Amino acid sequence: MKRTIFAVVAIAIAMVMAAPAMAVDLGFKGEYRVRAFSDAVPSLDTLQKVSDSWMEHRFRLQTTFTVTDNLSITTRFDAMDEETWGRADVTAPARLTFDRVYMTIKTDYGMFDIGRQQGGVWGTSFADSEWDADRIKFTTKIDNFIIIGIYEKQDEVDAFINASDTDRETYWLAGVYRGETFTAGLLTGYTQDKRASENVNSFQGKFWRMFPYFKASWEDFTLQGEAVFAFGKAAEWDQGQYQAANTYPGTVAAPFVFGGVTYTGGPFKDIDFDAWMWNLEAGYGMGPLAFEMGYAWAQGQGTDGPFDANGLPSQTNSKVKTLGTLGVDWDKLYILTSTENALLTGGLGGSGNLNAGGTASQAGAKIFYLGATFKPMENLSLGVMYGNAKAESVTKAGQSDNYGNEYDFKLVWDIMDNLQYTFIAAYLDAGDFWQREVYDANYIGAPAPLPQNVHQVKLENTYSLFHELSIAF
């Protein structure tokens, strides 16, 4: 690994030294950050009061090679991304990873970005999940209108196995209007998912997604909103080529009993995609004070998932009704929605928070939030946020829909130019949604009829602390 780092540094130095001869301008920007995390009882279980605290860091560098006024290449790499202090190298994540490299070509008709670049970001921060996307992107501007077309390759299997056109790709088309006080846009994407098209039980996904948004301002007021709609086929079974095999489960004749469920047989049912969510937020500024209030709603899967307990397509329901997350970049509530803290994201309440893609994400969300920010000095910002969260549709019978109430405090201090400190303290008054049965090998004494090592969770509230010191350049 050290040889790899030395090689990258040597190449960068060589390029800098050769830049005058090649008539290439180099532009750099980046950041080094150190973070500290502390959680009280992320399990939300009184009998499992396991706290945690750790530190991690990351160095990020983005370089732009400007060849001519119309041609450039952009690269970005991370070193020691989210690597925990004190962890042995053998268990550490990749110490050096190249995230992005793409070329930019400017023409009289518009601009092309080709290569691995930013994806998953659009409109407001709601529903955003930034990732590194392999794309061909074209952007052009006509007066106050911006038109964007994108071809995005999300998965490719052909290059690794003997398969025919097994991949996943999305075609995006977007339009944005930008005025002085009003901005609105619509992003539409069509996805073809053929990763399972060569399986014995063959199916494809063919669905649409739409992301309308707007931002408006007048005097001291602001209003913004965004929605996401997904519709089409999450799984369209190939009833012709593999009709004989597309029975429950496979070639077994129907009717039969499997896992306590009686299957009638016949071809698999297509699984529809029919999900949506939305967010509306208002703001008001008054000198050093700013206020915000908003509501987010996301449809949940409920108890009628498209697959049953045996992993087979449900015979009573065939619909995907949730988008999985609110967008991993939408971090209004540090404990319930943020993904900065990996242990909260994946382990809050034993299953993960609303952006983890697990139980809470599948239950959807109804979140009301209210916040205020005060800037007593130009370089200091103090903020508070309150949020009440409920599930839109619980995932099991008898489950409460109450995620709980969260109270956050945030301080951002620009210590000096390019040096910033951020502190967050968050407290969750946990709701009964997190009530569950837990197996604990060290726990003895559960009342009948539960096994002796299983106990009903006695809910415990939790708090989390976050510190970050960063240098940006």
C-alpha positions as CSV (number, residue, x, y, z in Angstrom):
1,M,0.0,0.0,0.0
2,K,2.9,2.4,0.8
3,R,4.2,1.8,-2.7
4,T,0.9,2.8,-4.2
5,I,0.8,6.0,-2.2
6,F,4.4,6.8,-3.2
7,A,3.6,6.1,-6.9
8,V,0.6,8.5,-6.8
9,V,2.6,11.2,-5.2
10,A,5.4,10.7,-7.7
11,I,3.0,11.0,-10.6
12,A,1.4,14.1,-9.2
13,I,4.8,15.8,-8.7
14,A,5.9,14.8,-12.2
15,M,2.7,16.3,-13.7
16,V,3.3,19.6,-11.7
17,M,6.8,19.8,-13.0
18,A,5.8,19.0,-16.5
19,A,2.8,21.4,-16.5
20,P,4.6,24.4,-18.1
21,A,6.0,22.3,-20.9
22,M,2.5,20.8,-21.6
23,A,0.8,24.1,-21.2
24,V,-1.6,22.5,-18.7
25,D,-3.0,24.5,-15.9
26,L,-3.5,22.7,-12.6
27,G,-6.2,23.5,-10.1
28,F,-6.5,21.9,-6.6
29,K,-9.1,21.9,-3.9
30,G,-9.6,19.6,-1.0
31,E,-10.1,19.0,2.7
32,Y,-8.6,17.2,5.6
33,R,-11.0,16.5,8.5
34,V,-10.8,14.8,11.8
35,R,-14.1,13.6,13.4
36,A,-15.0,12.3,16.9
37,F,-18.2,10.4,17.7
38,S,-19.9,9.4,21.0
39,D,-23.2,7.5,21.5
40,A,-24.9,6.7,24.8
41,V,-27.3,3.8,24.1
42,P,-27.6,3.3,20.3
43,S,-29.4,0.0,20.9
44,L,-32.2,1.9,22.8
45,D,-32.3,-1.1,25.2
46,T,-32.0,-0.6,28.9
47,L,-30.5,-4.1,29.4
48,Q,-27.9,-3.5,26.7
49,K,-26.4,-0.1,27.7
50,V,-23.4,-0.4,25.5
51,S,-22.0,3.1,24.7
52,D,-19.3,3.8,22.1
53,S,-16.9,6.5,21.1
54,W,-14.2,6.7,18.4
55,M,-12.3,9.0,16.0
56,E,-11.7,8.9,12.3
57,H,-10.3,11.1,9.6
58,R,-10.2,11.6,5.8
59,F,-8.0,13.5,3.3
60,R,-9.7,14.4,0.0
61,L,-8.0,16.0,-3.0
62,Q,-9.7,17.1,-6.3
63,T,-7.4,18.1,-9.2
64,T,-8.5,19.7,-12.4
65,F,-6.1,19.6,-15.4
66,T,-7.1,22.4,-17.8
67,V,-5.7,21.5,-21.2
68,T,-7.4,24.3,-23.2
69,D,-10.3,26.7,-22.5
70,N,-12.6,23.9,-23.8
71,L,-10.9,20.8,-22.5
72,S,-10.2,19.6,-19.0
73,I,-9.8,16.5,-16.9
74,T,-11.0,16.3,-13.3
75,T,-9.8,13.6,-10.8
76,R,-10.6,13.1,-7.1
77,F,-9.1,10.7,-4.5
78,D,-9.6,10.0,-0.8
79,A,-6.9,8.9,1.6
80,M,-7.8,7.0,4.8
81,D,-11.5,7.6,4.2
82,E,-13.4,7.0,7.5
83,E,-10.4,5.2,8.9
84,T,-10.7,4.8,12.6
85,W,-7.8,6.1,14.8
86,G,-6.0,3.2,16.5
87,R,-7.2,0.5,14.1
88,A,-4.6,-1.9,12.6
89,D,-3.9,-1.5,8.9
90,V,-5.0,-5.1,8.3
91,T,-8.6,-4.4,9.2
92,A,-8.7,-0.8,7.9
93,P,-10.6,0.2,4.8
94,A,-8.8,1.1,1.6
95,R,-6.2,3.7,2.5
96,L,-6.2,5.3,-0.9
97,T,-9.2,5.2,-3.3
98,F,-9.7,7.1,-6.6
99,D,-13.4,8.1,-6.6
100,R,-13.7,10.1,-9.8
101,V,-12.1,10.9,-13.1
102,Y,-13.9,12.5,-16.0
103,M,-13.3,14.8,-19.0
104,T,-15.1,18.0,-19.7
105,I,-15.6,19.1,-23.3
106,K,-17.1,22.5,-24.0
107,T,-18.6,23.2,-27.4
108,D,-20.7,25.9,-29.0
109,Y,-23.8,23.8,-28.3
110,G,-23.2,22.8,-24.7
111,M,-20.9,20.9,-22.3
112,F,-20.1,17.2,-22.1
113,D,-18.9,15.5,-18.9
114,I,-17.7,12.0,-19.6
115,G,-16.4,9.5,-17.0
116,R,-16.9,8.7,-13.3
117,Q,-18.4,11.8,-11.7
118,Q,-20.9,13.1,-9.2
119,G,-24.3,11.4,-9.2
120,G,-27.4,11.3,-7.0
121,V,-27.7,15.0,-6.4
122,W,-30.6,17.1,-7.7
123,G,-32.8,20.0,-6.6
124,T,-32.9,20.4,-2.8
125,S,-31.0,18.1,-0.4
126,F,-34.2,16.0,0.1
127,A,-33.9,12.6,-1.7
128,D,-30.2,13.3,-2.4
129,S,-27.8,10.3,-2.1
130,E,-24.5,11.4,-3.6
131,W,-22.4,8.7,-5.2
132,D,-19.8,8.2,-7.9
133,A,-21.6,7.6,-11.2
134,D,-20.3,6.4,-14.6
135,R,-22.0,8.9,-16.9
136,I,-22.1,10.7,-20.2
137,K,-23.7,14.0,-19.3
138,F,-24.7,16.9,-21.7
139,T,-25.6,20.3,-20.4
140,T,-26.8,23.3,-22.3
141,K,-28.3,26.6,-21.4
142,I,-30.9,28.7,-23.3
143,D,-31.7,32.0,-21.7
144,N,-33.0,31.1,-18.2
145,F,-33.4,27.4,-19.0
146,I,-30.9,24.6,-18.4
147,I,-31.4,21.3,-20.2
148,I,-29.5,18.2,-19.1
149,G,-29.3,14.7,-20.7
150,I,-27.5,11.8,-19.0
151,Y,-26.7,8.2,-19.9
152,E,-25.7,6.4,-16.7
153,K,-24.3,2.9,-16.4
154,Q,-25.0,1.6,-12.9
155,D,-24.0,-2.1,-13.1
156,E,-22.3,-4.2,-15.7
157,V,-22.0,-8.0,-15.6
158,D,-21.1,-8.8,-19.3
159,A,-17.4,-8.1,-18.6
160,F,-17.1,-10.7,-15.9
161,I,-19.3,-13.7,-16.8
162,N,-20.5,-15.4,-20.0
163,A,-23.8,-13.5,-20.2
164,S,-25.6,-11.5,-22.8
165,D,-26.4,-7.8,-22.0
166,T,-26.9,-8.3,-18.2
167,D,-26.6,-4.8,-16.8
168,R,-28.4,-1.9,-15.3
169,E,-28.6,1.6,-16.9
170,T,-30.6,4.7,-16.5
171,Y,-31.4,7.5,-19.0
172,W,-32.0,10.9,-17.5
173,L,-33.6,14.0,-18.9
174,A,-33.9,17.2,-16.9
175,G,-35.0,20.8,-17.4
176,V,-34.4,23.7,-15.0
177,Y,-35.8,27.3,-15.0
178,R,-33.8,29.8,-13.0
179,G,-35.2,33.3,-12.3
180,E,-34.2,35.9,-9.8
181,T,-36.6,34.7,-7.1
182,F,-37.9,31.4,-8.4
183,T,-36.2,28.2,-9.5
184,A,-38.0,25.1,-10.7
185,G,-36.9,21.8,-12.3
186,L,-38.0,18.4,-13.3
187,L,-35.7,15.3,-13.5
188,T,-37.0,12.2,-15.2
189,G,-35.2,8.9,-15.4
190,Y,-36.0,5.5,-17.1
191,T,-34.1,2.5,-15.7
192,Q,-33.6,-0.9,-17.3
193,D,-32.4,-3.4,-14.9
194,K,-31.3,-6.6,-16.7
195,R,-28.9,-8.1,-14.1
196,A,-31.2,-11.1,-13.6
197,S,-32.2,-11.5,-17.3
198,E,-30.0,-14.6,-17.7
199,N,-31.2,-16.4,-14.5
200,V,-33.3,-19.5,-14.6
201,N,-36.1,-17.5,-13.0
202,S,-35.5,-14.6,-15.4
203,F,-36.9,-11.1,-14.8
204,Q,-36.1,-7.5,-15.7
205,G,-36.8,-4.2,-14.0
206,K,-38.3,-1.4,-16.1
207,F,-39.4,1.7,-14.2
208,W,-39.5,5.5,-14.2
209,R,-38.6,8.0,-11.6
210,M,-39.5,11.7,-11.5
211,F,-38.1,14.5,-9.3
212,P,-39.9,17.8,-9.5
213,Y,-38.7,20.6,-7.2
214,F,-38.9,24.4,-6.7
215,K,-37.3,27.1,-4.7
216,A,-38.9,30.5,-4.1
217,S,-37.9,33.6,-2.1
218,W,-39.5,37.0,-1.5
219,E,-38.1,39.6,1.0
220,D,-37.1,37.6,4.1
221,F,-39.2,34.5,3.3
222,T,-38.2,31.3,1.5
223,L,-40.2,28.3,0.4
224,Q,-38.9,25.1,-1.2
225,G,-40.2,21.6,-2.0
226,E,-39.3,18.4,-3.8
227,A,-41.1,15.2,-4.5
228,V,-40.1,11.8,-5.9
229,F,-42.4,9.4,-7.8
230,A,-41.4,5.9,-8.9
231,F,-43.6,3.7,-11.1
232,G,-43.3,0.8,-13.5
233,K,-42.1,-2.8,-13.1
234,A,-39.6,-3.6,-10.3
235,A,-39.6,-7.2,-11.7
236,E,-41.1,-8.2,-15.0
237,W,-40.9,-12.0,-15.3
238,D,-39.9,-13.6,-18.6
239,Q,-43.1,-15.7,-18.9
240,G,-42.2,-17.0,-22.4
241,Q,-38.6,-18.2,-22.3
242,Y,-38.8,-19.6,-18.8
243,Q,-42.5,-20.1,-18.2
244,A,-42.1,-23.7,-17.3
245,A,-39.6,-22.8,-14.6
246,N,-41.4,-19.7,-13.3
247,T,-43.5,-21.6,-10.8
248,Y,-43.4,-21.7,-7.0
249,P,-40.5,-22.4,-6.3
250,G,-39.0,-23.2,-9.7
251,T,-39.9,-26.6,-11.2
252,V,-41.9,-28.0,-8.2
253,A,-45.5,-28.8,-9.2
254,A,-48.3,-26.9,-7.6
255,P,-50.1,-26.8,-5.3
256,F,-47.6,-27.5,-2.5
257,V,-46.7,-26.3,1.0
258,F,-43.4,-24.5,1.7
259,G,-42.5,-22.8,4.9
260,G,-46.1,-23.1,6.2
261,V,-47.5,-21.3,3.1
262,T,-49.6,-23.1,0.4
263,Y,-48.6,-22.1,-3.1
264,T,-50.9,-22.4,-6.0
265,G,-48.2,-22.4,-8.6
266,G,-48.3,-20.8,-12.0
267,P,-46.0,-18.1,-13.4
268,F,-44.5,-15.6,-11.0
269,K,-46.4,-12.4,-10.7
270,D,-44.9,-9.2,-11.9
271,I,-43.8,-6.9,-9.1
272,D,-44.9,-3.3,-9.6
273,F,-43.0,-0.2,-8.5
274,D,-45.3,2.4,-7.1
275,A,-43.7,4.6,-4.4
276,W,-43.5,8.3,-3.7
277,M,-42.3,10.8,-1.1
278,W,-42.2,14.6,-0.7
279,N,-40.8,17.4,1.4
280,L,-42.0,21.0,1.9
281,E,-39.9,23.6,3.9
282,A,-40.4,27.3,4.7
283,G,-37.8,29.7,6.1
284,Y,-37.6,33.2,7.5
285,G,-34.6,35.4,8.1
286,M,-34.4,38.4,10.4
287,G,-30.9,39.8,10.8
288,P,-28.8,37.3,12.8
289,L,-31.8,35.0,13.3
290,A,-33.2,32.5,10.9
291,F,-36.0,30.0,11.3
292,E,-37.1,27.0,9.3
293,M,-40.1,24.7,9.5
294,G,-40.8,21.7,7.3
295,Y,-42.6,18.4,6.8
296,A,-41.4,15.2,5.1
297,W,-43.5,12.3,4.1
298,A,-42.3,9.0,2.6
299,Q,-44.5,6.0,1.8
300,G,-43.7,2.8,3.6
301,Q,-43.9,-0.8,2.6
302,G,-46.2,-1.8,5.4
303,T,-46.9,-5.5,6.2
304,D,-47.6,-6.5,2.6
305,G,-44.2,-6.7,1.0
306,P,-43.7,-7.9,-2.6
307,F,-41.8,-11.0,-1.3
308,D,-43.1,-13.3,1.4
309,A,-41.3,-14.9,4.4
310,N,-39.9,-17.6,2.1
311,G,-38.3,-15.1,-0.3
312,L,-40.8,-15.9,-3.1
313,P,-43.0,-13.4,-4.8
314,S,-46.1,-12.8,-2.7
315,Q,-49.3,-14.4,-4.0
316,T,-51.5,-11.7,-2.4
317,N,-49.4,-8.5,-3.1
318,S,-46.9,-7.7,-5.7
319,K,-45.8,-4.1,-5.3
320,V,-42.8,-2.2,-4.1
321,K,-44.1,0.9,-2.2
322,T,-41.0,2.4,-0.6
323,L,-38.0,4.2,-2.0
324,G,-35.9,2.9,0.9
325,T,-34.5,6.1,2.3
326,L,-35.2,9.9,2.5
327,G,-31.9,10.5,0.7
328,V,-28.7,9.8,2.7
329,D,-27.6,13.4,2.3
330,W,-30.8,14.7,4.0
331,D,-29.6,15.0,7.6
332,K,-32.2,17.2,9.3
333,L,-32.1,15.1,12.4
334,Y,-28.7,13.8,13.5
335,I,-29.8,10.5,15.1
336,L,-32.9,9.6,13.1
337,T,-31.8,10.6,9.6
338,S,-28.1,11.5,9.4
339,T,-25.6,8.9,7.9
340,E,-22.4,10.6,9.3
341,N,-22.4,8.2,12.2
342,A,-22.2,4.7,10.9
343,L,-23.2,3.0,14.1
344,L,-26.4,5.0,14.4
345,T,-27.2,4.6,10.7
346,G,-26.9,0.8,10.7
347,G,-27.6,0.0,14.3
348,L,-30.1,2.4,15.9
349,G,-32.6,0.4,17.8
350,G,-31.0,-2.8,16.5
351,S,-32.0,-2.2,12.9
352,G,-30.8,1.3,11.8
353,N,-32.3,4.7,11.4
354,L,-34.6,6.1,8.7
355,N,-31.8,6.3,6.1
356,A,-30.2,2.9,6.7
357,G,-32.4,0.9,4.2
358,G,-33.6,-1.4,7.0
359,T,-36.7,-1.8,9.1
360,A,-37.2,1.9,9.7
361,S,-36.6,2.9,6.1
362,Q,-39.2,0.3,5.0
363,A,-41.8,1.7,7.3
364,G,-41.7,5.1,5.7
365,A,-41.8,8.4,7.5
366,K,-43.9,11.4,8.6
367,I,-41.5,14.0,10.0
368,F,-42.4,17.5,11.3
369,Y,-39.3,19.6,12.1
370,L,-38.8,23.1,13.4
371,G,-35.4,24.9,13.7
372,A,-33.7,28.2,14.4
373,T,-30.2,29.5,13.8
374,F,-28.5,32.5,15.5
375,K,-25.3,34.1,14.4
376,P,-24.0,36.3,17.3
377,M,-20.7,36.8,15.3
378,E,-19.8,36.6,11.6
379,N,-17.8,33.5,12.2
380,L,-20.1,31.7,14.7
381,S,-23.4,30.0,14.1
382,L,-25.6,28.4,16.8
383,G,-28.6,26.2,15.8
384,V,-31.3,24.1,17.4
385,M,-33.7,21.6,15.7
386,Y,-36.7,19.8,17.0
387,G,-38.3,16.9,15.1
388,N,-41.2,14.6,15.7
389,A,-41.1,11.4,13.6
390,K,-43.7,8.7,12.9
391,A,-43.8,5.7,10.5
392,E,-46.1,6.0,7.6
393,S,-46.9,2.3,7.5
394,V,-45.5,-0.1,10.1
395,T,-43.9,-3.4,9.0
396,K,-45.5,-5.8,11.4
397,A,-48.9,-6.2,13.1
398,G,-49.3,-4.4,16.4
399,Q,-46.2,-2.2,16.0
400,S,-46.3,1.4,17.1
401,D,-45.7,4.1,14.5
402,N,-43.9,6.4,16.9
403,Y,-40.1,6.9,16.1
404,G,-39.9,9.5,18.8
405,N,-38.9,13.1,19.4
406,E,-35.4,14.4,18.6
407,Y,-33.7,17.6,19.9
408,D,-30.5,18.7,18.3
409,F,-28.0,21.5,19.0
410,K,-25.4,22.5,16.4
411,L,-22.4,24.9,16.6
412,V,-20.3,25.9,13.6
413,W,-17.2,28.1,14.3
414,D,-14.9,29.4,11.6
415,I,-11.8,29.6,13.8
416,M,-9.8,31.2,11.0
417,D,-9.8,31.3,7.3
418,N,-10.2,27.7,6.0
419,L,-10.3,26.2,9.5
420,Q,-13.7,25.2,10.8
421,Y,-15.0,23.4,13.9
422,T,-18.4,21.8,14.1
423,F,-20.1,20.4,17.2
424,I,-23.5,18.5,17.4
425,A,-25.3,17.3,20.5
426,A,-28.5,15.3,19.8
427,Y,-31.0,13.6,22.1
428,L,-33.7,11.1,21.1
429,D,-36.7,10.5,23.2
430,A,-37.3,7.1,21.7
431,G,-40.8,6.1,20.6
432,D,-42.4,2.6,20.9
433,F,-41.6,1.8,17.3
434,W,-38.3,0.4,18.6
435,Q,-40.0,-2.0,21.0
436,R,-38.9,-5.6,20.1
437,E,-37.7,-8.9,21.4
438,V,-33.9,-9.3,21.8
439,Y,-31.8,-12.5,22.2
440,D,-28.9,-12.0,24.6
441,A,-26.7,-15.0,25.5
442,N,-25.9,-13.3,28.8
443,Y,-29.5,-12.7,29.8
444,I,-31.3,-15.3,31.8
445,G,-34.8,-15.0,33.2
446,A,-37.3,-14.1,30.5
447,P,-40.9,-14.9,31.6
448,A,-42.7,-17.7,29.8
449,P,-43.5,-18.3,27.0
450,L,-40.3,-16.6,25.8
451,P,-37.0,-18.5,25.8
452,Q,-34.7,-17.8,28.8
453,N,-32.3,-15.8,26.6
454,V,-34.9,-13.5,25.1
455,H,-36.2,-10.4,26.7
456,Q,-38.7,-7.7,25.7
457,V,-36.8,-4.4,25.2
458,K,-37.3,-1.8,27.9
459,L,-36.7,1.3,25.8
460,E,-33.9,3.6,26.8
461,N,-33.5,7.1,25.3
462,T,-30.1,8.0,23.8
463,Y,-27.9,10.9,23.0
464,S,-25.0,11.4,20.6
465,L,-22.1,13.9,20.4
466,F,-20.2,14.8,17.2
467,H,-17.1,16.9,16.7
468,E,-15.4,17.8,13.4
469,L,-12.3,19.9,12.7
470,S,-11.5,20.5,9.1
471,I,-9.1,22.4,6.9
472,A,-10.4,23.2,3.4
473,F,-8.3,24.6,0.6
